[in-house]
Amino acid sequence: MDIFNQEVSLRKLFQAIYSSGTEDELQQVIDKHPEAFKNENWHPLGNNPSNYGVIENQQSNPIAALIEKLTNSIDAILTKKCLEADINPKDEEAPRSMEEALDQFFPDASHWDLSSFRKAQSESLQIIADGPRKKSSLIIYDDGEGQHPKDFKDTFLSLLKGNKNEIHFVQGKYNMGGSGAIVFCGKKGYQLIGSRKFDKTGEFGFTLIREHPLTKEEKITKKNTWYEYFQINGVIPSFEIEKLDLGLHNRWFETGTVIKLYSYDLPSGSRSVISRDLNQSINEYLFQPALPILTVDTKERYPDDRNLERPLYGLKRRLEQDDSKYIEDYFSETYSDELFGDKGVAKVTCYIFKNKIDDKSAKETKDTIRREFFKNNMSVLFSVNGQVHGHYTSEFIVRSLQMNMLRHHLIIHVDCTNMDIDFRNKLFMASRDRLKDGEETRSLREFLSKKLKANERLKEIFKRRKQIGSLDQTDTKELLRSITKDLPLNDELRKLISDTLKLDKIKDNNKPKHKTGDKKDKKEKESFNPNRFPTNFKLKLPEKGGIKAVNIPRGSEKRILFDTDVENNYFDRVDEPGELKIALAQQGSKKDGPPNPKPEPNEVEEVFNIVTSSPKDGKIRISLTPNRMVNVGDNIPLKVTLTGPGKDFEEIFWAKITEPEKPKQPLKKKQIDNEDLGIPELITVYENKRDGSLSWEEVADFISDDFNYYTVMYPQAKGESELEKVFINMESNVFKSFLSKYKNPNEHQFTYSENKYKSAVYFHTLFLYAITKKRGFEISKPVDGMNSKEVIDIGEYLRDVFDHYYSTFLLNFGGMEEMMMGVVD
């Protein structure tokens, strides 16, 4: 007898569907019960037979689509808490933001930073692996609001209804994001949904979603298929339950929602133990989730793994944990700027990874960091309410910031939550997984590039990293002067080098370098002992007549410093962070300045664009730029408040708007000739360090990659426009092979061979770099474990070319003979 016709048929049918580990097993269940799954019981999702385009044109990768399921679960849990508090989520007394909802409904959320509390809370939202390792299915469970079976069509199975548009404390609004994962469910799009209302009223309902299998006739008459859901005689199937054993970790299912994604198409880098690899990917996309999530694998799948359940709580906490062995430093700047709309604010945090950790080499460290933190090739993360909505790759660090040395060691997080909603909506696609290519996005990129390039702490770290590979090689430079002087550079070649590489004139490195800071500075820095909370806050401005004031030219940025004694991460830490508030001070106090002829503005954002930086060794910096609403002569009273537990610190001063600064006269360009032509620094490298050269190990640390017998050269660039250094391996297999044509080379032959090798590699690197850049080629390569490519800089591409057969061909082709004869003789 068909189980569909038995008294407990619906319960058994659900259990047969749920226990199927793959879409093939599920298809067998469906094929066994044709009466239940006849065509009449399948209906278009969203009641729209043209839903293919809506569902297919959402998230572009399976991890981003999975994130939408998790954010829906977070929304459901917060909504349940609101309903349990007898508050209508759409009423005015409901929380106005996700942060307010957490404060109101989870007053002990700060305890989640402790592993035991985090683990207990994470059991409310679980991701569980099922099926074979190479064809995993995923189960997502939450103990949230849940739905009555009769409401499925207007919630789980609807599209574009905007069910959450009036609820301010949840992430979703279009009611379609959850359907994006369907396209990654195997070949047939099978997804199971089961749910019961949180108050235990009503039955447990369930349905299946799939891609409609076109018949032969439909393949002729239809342009596209569609997605459909399962019901029986127009009704969502349901049955009574007290509780169900669904294989959840440490609990039975009683209320909430469970979703199963069959044969989910995970990227290859996330197909092993999901409590580790998938956990890391989700952490990247959920930079700071409202709730912790538990990832669970099973002993059946991985019998030898001892840690099959791991809670995740976002990348921010992984990066900022006190015992992090990966992070060298992190800091933030907060921007209040007209660009972000009315009172719009963006907070940008930079995380710099160490060049070497534990006993690993620089390359091993880089590879470990990439596996742990860059699984999805995201270097600049744009988030709203903790969920990443779009990203840049390391291309931004190379091209816009021109900090090539940090491209594998820098994550930048841009919090867009408090931007004006109109500006923010123009940045991101409705799928919430990528940026739009529009005017606002381009303006934001330009803004970030300008601000981060000017960030003193980022520049300091980059400069320190570059110094690892610096070396004075006066003799080598003299050799290159001789060669370049005799090079037949016609006007076109000269222009190619000067325009494309933008090289500076060779400078005399024998001059003593100016040392920044003196013994007094070092002593002060060493004696700074930060406190967890501030005990002082003082404005560093001269005082006259009891009034502190500063002149700010209209249209210019003015930096203002404050002394304090709080630790550097005070504004950024997860636990008990502080805040710097800037507001307009009330006039009429003893600190009044000259009267202001204009009516007083209401908000400081009406008169200034503001940048607030993290504390740095006892200093806090703010930058003020007058906007279009102010005039020369305006006097504006400002109050700056540093918050602390039980006590806030305040400083008041006046900002007087003065005449704009006169633009600087541009320097006249000097006519370029061969004698003035600058060239990249050539640095010779040997296995063991020699005078005037670097060792393999030193360069490997500098480039965070291998440098050995198989390496010919490594070009170091600034961005993609300026070649700064060329490291040439003087003990490479290529050079040794070239030298072997002499059985016992004399001094002249050895010097000649060295110079030919060095010059051939150097100048071919220079011209190939210039030509490749001039022609505008963009070079990319596949990313390991992902179905995508990443843009690589020209230097990395040329290094790979030289490490293979090109350099051997170059040395034996004979094209350098005539030029080298004159140099050596």
C-alpha positions in Angstrom: 0.0 0.0 0.0 1.3 3.5 -0.9 2.4 5.3 2.3 0.4 8.3 1.0 -2.8 6.4 1.8 -1.9 5.2 5.3 -3.2 6.9 8.4 0.2 8.3 9.3 1.1 8.8 5.6 2.1 12.5 5.8 4.4 12.0 8.8 6.1 9.0 7.0 6.3 10.9 3.8 8.0 13.8 5.5 10.4 11.5 7.2 11.2 9.7 3.9 11.9 13.1 2.3 14.0 14.4 5.2 16.1 11.3 5.6 17.2 11.4 1.9 20.8 12.4 1.9 21.0 13.5 -1.7 18.8 14.6 -4.5 19.1 11.2 -6.1 17.8 9.5 -3.0 15.0 12.1 -2.8 14.1 11.4 -6.4 13.7 7.7 -5.6 11.2 8.6 -2.9 9.2 10.8 -5.3 9.2 8.1 -8.0 7.9 5.6 -5.5 4.8 7.7 -4.8 3.5 9.0 -8.1 0.0 9.7 -6.7 1.3 12.1 -4.1 3.7 13.9 -6.5 1.5 14.1 -9.6 1.8 17.2 -11.7 -1.4 18.7 -10.3 0.2 18.9 -6.9 3.0 21.2 -8.1 2.4 25.0 -8.3 4.6 27.9 -9.4 6.6 29.5 -6.6 5.2 32.9 -5.8 2.2 32.0 -7.9 4.3 33.2 -10.9 4.9 30.8 -13.8 7.6 33.2 -15.0 9.6 33.1 -11.8 12.7 31.7 -13.4 14.3 35.1 -13.9 13.6 36.3 -10.4 15.2 33.3 -8.8 18.1 32.8 -11.2 19.2 36.4 -11.1 20.1 36.6 -7.4 23.3 35.6 -5.6 26.2 34.8 -7.9 27.8 32.1 -5.7 26.5 29.3 -3.3 28.0 30.8 -0.1 26.4 34.2 -0.6 23.1 32.4 -1.3 23.4 30.4 1.8 24.0 33.5 3.8 20.6 34.7 2.8 19.1 31.6 4.5 21.0 32.4 7.7 20.0 36.1 7.8 16.4 35.0 7.3 16.8 32.7 10.3 18.3 35.5 12.4 15.3 37.7 11.3 12.9 34.9 12.4 14.5 34.6 15.9 14.5 38.4 16.5 10.8 38.5 15.3 9.9 35.7 17.7 11.5 37.6 20.6 9.5 40.7 19.6 6.2 38.7 19.5 7.0 37.0 22.8 7.4 40.5 24.3 3.8 41.2 23.1 5.1 43.8 20.6 3.9 44.0 17.0 7.1 44.0 15.0 5.6 46.7 12.7 4.5 49.1 15.5 6.4 52.2 16.5 7.4 50.7 19.9 9.3 47.9 18.2 13.1 48.3 17.9 14.2 50.6 15.1 17.4 48.7 14.3 19.0 45.3 14.7 21.3 46.7 17.4 18.3 47.9 19.4 16.6 44.5 19.0 19.7 42.8 20.4 19.9 45.2 23.4 16.2 44.7 24.1 15.7 41.0 23.6 19.2 39.7 24.4 20.4 41.8 27.4 23.1 39.1 28.1 24.5 39.2 24.6 27.9 40.4 25.8 28.3 36.9 27.4 28.5 35.4 23.9 32.1 36.3 23.7 32.7 33.5 26.2 32.8 30.1 24.5 30.2 28.3 26.7 27.6 31.0 26.4 28.2 31.4 22.7 27.9 27.6 22.2 24.6 27.5 24.1 23.0 30.4 22.1 24.3 29.0 18.8 22.2 25.9 19.2 19.1 28.1 18.3 20.5 28.4 14.7 22.3 25.4 13.3 23.8 24.3 9.9 24.1 20.5 9.8 25.8 18.4 7.1 24.1 15.3 5.6 24.7 12.9 2.8 28.1 11.8 1.4 31.2 14.0 1.6 31.4 14.9 -2.1 27.7 15.6 -2.5 26.7 17.1 0.8 23.2 18.3 1.6 22.8 21.0 4.2 20.1 21.4 6.9 19.4 24.8 8.4 17.4 25.0 11.6 16.2 27.9 13.6 13.9 28.2 16.7 12.5 31.4 15.4 9.0 32.6 14.6 7.9 29.7 12.5 4.8 29.7 10.2 1.4 28.0 10.1 1.0 25.7 7.1 -1.8 28.0 5.7 0.7 31.0 5.7 3.4 29.2 3.7 2.2 30.7 0.4 2.5 34.3 1.8 5.9 33.7 3.5 8.3 30.9 2.5 6.7 30.5 -1.0 6.1 34.1 -2.0 8.3 36.3 -4.1 8.7 40.1 -4.0 5.9 40.6 -1.5 8.0 42.8 0.8 6.7 41.1 4.0 9.5 42.6 6.1 9.6 46.1 4.6 7.9 47.7 7.7 10.1 45.8 10.2 13.1 48.0 11.0 15.2 45.5 13.0 15.5 42.8 10.4 17.8 42.5 7.4 15.4 41.2 4.7 12.8 43.3 2.9 12.2 41.9 -0.6 11.1 38.4 0.5 13.1 36.8 -2.2 16.7 36.3 -0.9 15.9 32.9 0.5 15.0 31.5 -2.9 18.5 32.3 -4.3 19.9 29.1 -2.8 17.6 26.9 -4.9 19.7 27.2 -8.0 22.6 25.7 -6.1 20.6 22.6 -4.9 22.0 19.9 -7.2 20.8 19.5 -10.7 17.1 19.6 -9.8 16.7 22.4 -7.3 15.2 20.3 -4.5 14.7 22.2 -1.2 12.6 21.0 1.7 10.8 23.4 4.1 9.2 22.4 7.4 7.9 24.7 10.0 5.7 25.1 13.1 4.6 28.4 14.8 6.6 29.4 17.9 3.6 29.4 20.2 2.9 25.7 19.3 -0.5 26.5 17.8 -1.3 24.6 14.6 0.4 21.7 13.0 3.8 21.1 11.5 3.7 21.9 7.8 6.1 20.9 5.0 6.6 21.4 1.3 9.2 20.7 -1.4 10.6 23.1 -3.9 12.2 22.1 -7.2 13.0 23.2 -10.7 10.1 22.1 -12.9 11.2 19.2 -15.1 10.2 20.1 -18.7 8.4 17.5 -20.8 9.4 17.0 -24.4 6.4 19.1 -25.5 7.3 21.9 -23.0 10.9 22.0 -24.3 9.5 22.9 -27.7 6.9 25.4 -26.5 8.6 27.1 -23.5 11.6 29.4 -23.5 12.4 28.7 -19.8 11.4 26.4 -17.1 10.1 27.6 -13.7 10.4 26.7 -10.0 7.5 25.1 -8.2 6.4 23.9 -4.8 4.5 20.8 -3.6 1.0 20.7 -2.0 -1.8 18.2 -1.9 -5.1 19.1 -3.3 -4.3 22.8 -2.9 -3.2 22.5 0.7 0.3 22.5 2.3 0.6 19.0 3.9 0.8 19.0 7.7 0.5 16.8 10.8 0.4 17.1 14.5 3.6 17.0 16.5 4.9 17.3 20.0 8.5 17.1 18.9 10.5 15.5 16.1 13.9 13.9 16.0 15.6 15.7 13.1 19.2 15.0 14.1 19.7 18.5 15.5 22.6 19.0 17.9 21.5 18.7 21.5 17.8 19.2 20.9 14.5 18.0 19.4 12.5 20.0 16.9 9.4 21.5 18.6 8.9 24.9 16.9 10.6 27.1 14.3 11.8 26.2 10.9 14.0 23.5 9.2 15.2 23.7 5.6 17.1 21.1 3.7 19.2 21.9 0.6 19.8 18.7 -1.3 23.2 18.1 -2.9 24.2 21.7 -2.3 26.9 22.9 -4.7 29.5 24.1 -2.3 32.9 25.5 -3.6 35.7 22.9 -3.4 37.3 24.8 -0.6 34.2 24.3 1.6 33.5 20.6 0.9 35.4 19.0 3.8 34.4 19.2 7.4 31.8 22.0 7.3 32.3 22.9 11.0 35.8 24.1 9.9 35.9 25.1 6.2 32.3 26.2 5.6 32.4 27.8 9.0 35.3 30.0 7.8 33.5 31.0 4.6 30.4 32.0 6.4 32.4 34.0 8.8 33.7 36.1 6.0 30.2 36.9 4.6 28.7 37.4 8.1 31.3 39.8 9.3 29.4 40.6 12.5 26.2 38.6 12.7 23.6 39.5 15.3 23.5 35.9 16.6 26.1 33.1 16.8 25.5 30.1 14.6 26.5 26.5 15.1 28.0 24.4 12.3 27.7 20.7 12.7 29.2 17.7 10.9 28.7 14.1 11.7 30.7 11.1 12.9 29.3 9.1 9.9 31.0 11.5 7.5 34.2 12.2 9.4 34.7 9.5 12.1 38.3 10.7 12.9 37.5 14.3 13.4 37.3 15.4 17.1 35.7 18.8 16.6 32.5 18.4 14.6 30.6 21.2 16.2 31.9 24.7 16.1 30.0 28.0 16.7 30.7 30.9 14.4 30.3 34.5 15.3 31.7 36.5 12.4 35.0 37.5 11.0 35.3 40.6 13.1 35.6 38.6 16.3 38.1 36.2 14.7 40.3 39.2 13.7 40.0 41.1 16.9 40.3 38.4 19.5 43.0 39.2 22.1 45.0 36.1 21.5 45.1 36.3 17.7 48.4 35.1 16.3 47.6 36.5 12.9 47.0 40.2 13.4 49.8 42.7 13.7 47.5 45.7 14.2 44.0 47.0 13.5 42.5 50.5 13.6 39.6 52.5 12.3 38.4 55.8 10.9 34.9 57.0 11.0 33.7 59.3 8.2 30.8 61.7 8.4 30.6 63.1 4.9 28.1 64.7 2.5 28.9 61.8 0.1 26.9 59.4 2.3 23.8 61.5 2.4 22.0 63.3 5.2 23.8 62.5 8.4 25.4 59.5 6.7 28.3 57.8 8.4 30.8 55.1 7.3 33.2 53.3 9.6 36.3 51.8 7.9 38.5 49.4 9.8 41.9 48.1 8.6 43.3 44.7 9.7 47.0 44.1 9.0 48.2 40.5 9.2 51.7 39.6 10.4 54.3 38.8 7.8 55.4 35.7 9.7 53.7 33.6 12.4 55.0 30.9 14.7 57.8 29.0 13.0 56.4 29.4 9.5 58.1 31.0 6.6 56.7 34.2 5.1 55.2 32.2 2.2 53.8 29.5 4.6 52.3 32.3 6.6 50.7 34.0 3.6 49.2 30.7 2.4 47.8 30.0 5.9 46.3 33.5 6.1 44.7 33.0 2.6 43.2 29.7 3.6 41.9 31.0 6.9 40.7 34.5 6.0 40.5 34.9 2.2 38.5 31.8 1.2 36.2 34.0 -1.0 38.9 36.3 -2.4 37.5 39.3 -0.6 39.9 42.1 0.6 37.5 45.0 1.0 34.2 44.1 2.6 31.1 46.3 2.5 28.5 45.3 5.2 25.1 46.3 6.4 24.0 45.1 9.8 27.1 42.8 9.8 26.2 41.0 6.5 28.6 41.6 3.6 26.7 43.1 0.7 29.6 43.5 -1.8 33.4 43.4 -1.9 36.6 44.3 -3.8 39.4 41.9 -4.3 43.1 42.7 -3.6 43.0 44.6 -6.9 41.9 47.6 -4.9 44.9 47.4 -2.7 47.2 47.2 -5.7 45.6 49.7 -8.1 43.9 52.2 -5.9 46.1 52.2 -2.8 49.3 51.2 -4.6 50.3 49.1 -1.6 51.3 45.9 -3.4 53.2 44.6 -0.4 50.0 44.4 1.6 47.8 42.8 -1.0 47.9 39.4 0.8 48.0 40.9 4.3 45.3 43.5 4.5 41.5 43.3 5.1 39.4 46.5 5.0 35.9 46.5 6.4 33.5 49.3 5.4 30.4 49.4 7.7 27.6 51.0 5.6 24.9 50.5 8.1 24.6 54.1 9.1 24.9 55.6 5.6 21.8 57.4 4.4 19.4 54.8 3.1 19.0 56.4 -0.3 22.7 56.4 -0.9 23.1 52.9 0.5 20.4 51.5 -1.7 22.3 52.8 -4.8 25.4 50.9 -3.8 24.2 47.3 -3.7 22.2 44.9 -5.9 18.9 43.7 -4.4 20.6 40.3 -4.1 22.9 41.8 -1.4 26.0 40.0 -2.7 27.6 42.6 -5.0 28.1 46.3 -5.7 26.3 48.1 -8.5 28.3 49.7 -11.2 27.0 53.2 -10.7 28.0 56.8 -9.9 27.6 56.3 -6.2 29.8 53.2 -6.2 32.5 54.9 -8.2 32.4 57.9 -5.9 32.7 55.7 -2.9 35.8 53.9 -4.3 37.5 57.2 -5.1 36.7 58.5 -1.5 38.0 55.3 0.1 41.2 55.4 -2.0 41.9 59.0 -1.1 41.3 58.6 2.6 43.2 55.3 3.1 46.2 56.5 1.1 46.4 59.4 3.5 46.0 57.3 6.6 49.2 57.7 8.6 49.1 54.4 10.4 48.5 52.5 7.1 51.3 54.4 5.4 53.6 53.7 8.3 53.0 50.0 8.2 53.4 49.9 4.4 56.7 51.8 4.6 58.0 49.4 7.3 57.2 46.4 5.1 58.9 48.0 2.1 62.1 48.6 4.1 62.6 44.9 4.5 63.7 44.6 0.8 65.7 47.9 0.6 69.5 47.9 0.1 72.1 50.4 -1.1 73.7 49.1 -4.2 75.8 52.0 -5.5 78.0 49.8 -7.7 75.1 48.2 -9.4 73.5 51.5 -10.1 76.7 52.8 -11.6 76.7 49.8 -14.0 73.1 50.6 -15.0 74.0 54.3 -15.5 76.6 53.2 -18.0 74.2 50.9 -19.8 71.3 53.3 -20.0 73.6 56.1 -21.2 74.4 54.1 -24.3 70.9 52.6 -24.9 69.5 53.7 -28.3 66.4 55.3 -26.7 64.4 57.1 -29.4 61.6 59.5 -28.5 59.0 56.7 -28.5 60.9 54.4 -26.2 61.8 57.3 -23.9 58.1 58.3 -23.7 57.1 54.7 -23.1 59.4 54.5 -20.0 58.7 57.9 -18.6 54.9 57.9 -19.2 54.2 54.2 -18.2 56.7 53.6 -15.4 56.7 57.2 -14.0 60.3 56.7 -12.8 62.1 59.2 -10.7 65.7 60.3 -11.3 68.3 58.1 -9.6 69.0 59.5 -6.2 72.2 59.3 -4.3 71.6 56.8 -1.5 75.0 57.5 0.1 73.5 60.6 1.7 72.6 60.0 5.3 68.9 59.5 5.7 67.0 61.8 8.1 65.8 59.8 11.0 62.3 60.6 12.1 61.9 61.2 15.8 64.6 61.7 18.5 65.5 60.1 21.8 62.8 62.1 23.5 60.1 60.7 21.1 61.3 57.2 21.7 61.3 57.6 25.5 57.7 59.0 25.4 56.6 56.1 23.3 58.2 53.5 25.5 56.7 55.1 28.6 53.1 55.1 27.3 51.1 52.6 29.3 47.5 52.5 28.1 44.4 51.9 30.2 41.4 49.9 29.3 39.2 52.9 29.9 40.3 56.6 29.6 41.1 58.6 32.7 42.0 61.8 30.8 41.2 63.6 27.6 42.8 66.9 26.6 42.6 69.0 23.5 46.0 70.1 22.1 45.1 73.7 21.1 46.5 76.9 22.5 44.1 78.8 24.8 43.6 82.6 24.6 41.3 84.4 27.0 39.9 81.2 28.3 38.9 80.1 24.7 40.4 77.4 22.6 40.1 78.1 18.9 41.3 76.9 15.5 41.3 78.5 12.1 40.1 76.2 9.3 40.4 77.5 5.7 37.2 76.9 3.7 37.5 73.9 1.5 40.6 72.5 3.4 40.9 69.7 5.9 42.2 70.6 9.4 43.6 67.9 11.8 43.1 68.3 15.5 44.8 66.2 18.2 43.7 65.1 21.6 45.8 63.5 24.4 44.4 60.5 26.2 45.6 57.4 28.0 43.2 54.7 26.6 44.3 51.6 24.6 44.5 51.8 20.8 41.5 49.5 20.0 39.1 51.4 22.3 36.7 52.3 19.5 37.0 49.0 17.7 37.0 46.2 20.3 33.9 43.9 20.5 33.7 44.0 24.3 32.9 47.4 26.0 34.0 49.7 23.2 34.1 53.5 23.6 33.0 56.2 21.3 34.1 59.7 20.3 31.1 62.1 19.7 31.3 65.4 18.0 28.4 67.9 18.3 27.7 71.6 18.1 28.2 73.2 21.5 25.5 75.5 23.0 26.3 79.2 22.7 25.9 81.6 25.6 28.5 79.8 27.8 31.7 81.3 29.2 33.5 79.8 26.3 31.7 82.0 23.7 33.7 83.2 20.8 32.7 86.1 18.5 29.0 86.2 17.6 27.9 84.3 14.5 25.8 86.4 12.1 24.1 83.3 10.7 21.3 81.2 12.3 22.8 78.3 14.2 22.8 74.9 12.5 21.1 72.0 14.3 23.7 69.3 13.6 27.4 69.3 13.2 27.1 67.3 10.0 25.5 70.4 8.4 28.7 72.3 8.6 31.6 69.8 8.6 32.7 66.6 7.0 34.3 64.7 9.8 37.0 62.0 10.1 37.5 60.3 13.5 40.5 58.0 13.9 41.2 55.2 16.5 43.5 56.2 19.4 47.2 55.7 18.6 49.6 55.6 21.5 47.8 58.2 23.6 46.6 60.4 20.6 43.2 60.7 19.0 42.9 62.6 15.8 39.9 64.2 14.2 39.8 66.0 10.8 37.3 68.7 10.0 36.5 69.9 6.5 34.0 72.8 6.1 31.2 71.9 3.7 29.2 74.1 1.3 26.9 75.3 4.0 29.5 77.5 5.7 31.0 80.9 4.8 34.2 82.6 5.5 34.0 84.4 8.9 31.7 81.8 10.5 32.5 80.9 14.1 31.3 77.5 15.1 31.4 76.1 18.7 32.2 72.4 18.9 32.0 69.9 21.7 34.0 66.6 21.5 33.1 63.9 24.0 35.0 60.7 24.8 32.7 58.2 26.4 33.7 56.0 29.3 32.0 53.8 31.9 30.4 56.1 34.4 32.2 59.2 33.2 32.5 61.0 29.9 35.2 63.5 29.1 34.4 66.7 27.2 36.4 69.4 25.3 34.9 72.6 23.8 36.5 74.8 21.2 35.7 77.2 18.4 36.3 76.7 14.7 36.7 79.8 12.7 36.2 79.5 8.9 38.9 81.5 7.1 39.7 82.3 3.5 40.5 79.3 1.2 44.2 78.5 0.8 45.7 79.6 -2.4 46.4 76.7 -4.8 50.1 75.8 -5.2 51.7 76.6 -8.5 52.5 73.4 -10.5 56.2 72.7 -11.0 57.4 73.0 -14.6 58.3 69.6 -16.1 61.9 69.2 -17.0 62.9 67.9 -20.4 63.8 64.2 -20.1 67.0 62.9 -21.5 69.0 59.7 -21.0 71.1 61.1 -18.3 68.0 62.1 -16.2 66.1 58.9 -16.9 65.4 57.2 -13.6 65.5 53.4 -13.4 64.1 50.8 -10.9 66.5 49.6 -8.2 68.3 46.4 -9.2 69.0 44.2 -6.2 71.2 41.1 -6.5 70.3 38.1 -4.4 72.4 35.1 -3.3 71.5 32.0 -1.3 73.6 33.4 1.5 73.9 37.1 2.3 76.9 39.0 0.8 78.0 42.6 1.1 75.8 44.8 -1.1 73.3 42.0 -1.7 70.4 40.2 0.0 69.9 36.6 0.8 67.2 34.3 -0.5 65.6 34.2 3.0 65.5 38.0 3.3 63.8 38.4 -0.1 61.4 35.5 0.6 60.3 37.3 3.8 59.9 40.5 1.8 57.7 39.1 -1.0 56.0 36.4 1.2 56.8 33.8 -1.4 59.5 31.2 -2.3 62.8 32.5 -3.5 65.2 29.6 -4.4 67.1 28.0 -7.3 64.0 28.0 -9.5 63.5 31.8 -9.1 65.1 34.1 -11.7 63.8 37.5 -10.6 61.0 39.2 -8.7 59.8 42.7 -9.8 58.4 44.9 -7.0 55.9 47.6 -8.2 54.0 50.5 -6.7 50.5 49.9 -7.8 50.6 49.0 -11.5 52.2 52.1 -12.8 55.6 52.3 -11.2 58.3 49.6 -11.1 60.4 50.2 -8.0 62.7 47.2 -7.6 63.9 44.2 -9.5 65.4 41.4 -7.3 67.6 39.2 -9.5 68.7 35.8 -8.3 72.5 35.4 -9.0 72.4 31.7 -8.1 69.4 30.6 -10.1 69.5 27.3 -12.1 69.1 29.4 -15.2 72.3 31.4 -14.5 74.2 28.3 -13.5 73.2 26.6 -16.7 74.2 29.6 -18.8 77.6 29.8 -17.0 78.2 26.0 -17.6 79.2 26.7 -21.3 82.6 27.5 -19.8 84.2 24.5 -18.3 86.5 26.5 -16.0 85.5 30.2 -16.5 88.2 32.8 -15.8 87.5 36.0 -14.1 86.7 37.9 -17.3 84.3 35.2 -18.5 82.6 35.0 -15.2 82.1 38.8 -14.9 80.9 38.9 -18.5 78.4 36.2 -17.9 77.2 37.8 -14.7 76.7 41.1 -16.4 74.9 39.7 -19.4 72.6 37.6 -17.2 71.9 40.6 -14.9 71.4 43.1 -17.7 69.3 40.7 -19.9 66.9 39.9 -17.1 66.7 43.5 -15.8 66.1 45.3 -19.1 63.7 42.7 -20.5 61.8 42.9 -17.2 61.7 46.7 -17.5 60.5 46.8 -21.1 58.1 43.9 -20.9 56.5 45.6 -17.8 56.2 49.0 -19.6 54.8 47.5 -22.8 52.3 45.3 -20.9 51.1 48.2 -18.9 51.0 50.6 -21.8 48.8 48.2 -23.8 46.3 48.1 -20.9 46.3 44.3 -20.5 44.6 42.9 -17.4 46.0 39.6 -16.3 44.1 37.1 -14.2 44.5 33.5 -13.0 42.2 30.9 -11.4 41.8 31.0 -7.7 42.5 27.7 -6.0 39.4 25.9 -4.9 37.0 28.4 -6.5 35.2 28.8 -9.8 36.6 32.3 -10.2 39.7 34.2 -11.2 41.6 37.0 -9.5 43.5 39.8 -11.2 47.2 39.6 -10.6 49.7 42.4 -11.0 52.1 42.5 -13.9 55.1 41.9 -11.8 53.7 38.5 -10.5 52.9 37.6 -14.1 56.4 38.4 -15.4 58.1 36.6 -12.5 56.2 33.4 -13.5 57.2 34.0 -17.2 60.9 34.3 -16.3 60.8 31.3 -13.9 60.0 29.1 -16.8 61.6 28.9 -20.2 61.7 32.6 -21.2 64.9 33.5 -19.4 66.8 30.5 -20.7 65.8 31.4 -24.2 66.7 35.0 -23.6 70.2 34.3 -22.5 71.0 32.0 -25.3 69.4 34.0 -28.1 72.4 36.4 -28.3 70.5 39.6 -28.5 72.6 41.3 -25.8 76.1 40.6 -27.1 77.0 43.9 -28.8 75.7 46.1 -26.0 77.5 44.0 -23.3 80.8 44.0 -25.1 81.1 47.8 -24.6 80.2 47.6 -21.0 82.5 44.8 -20.0 85.5 46.0 -22.0 
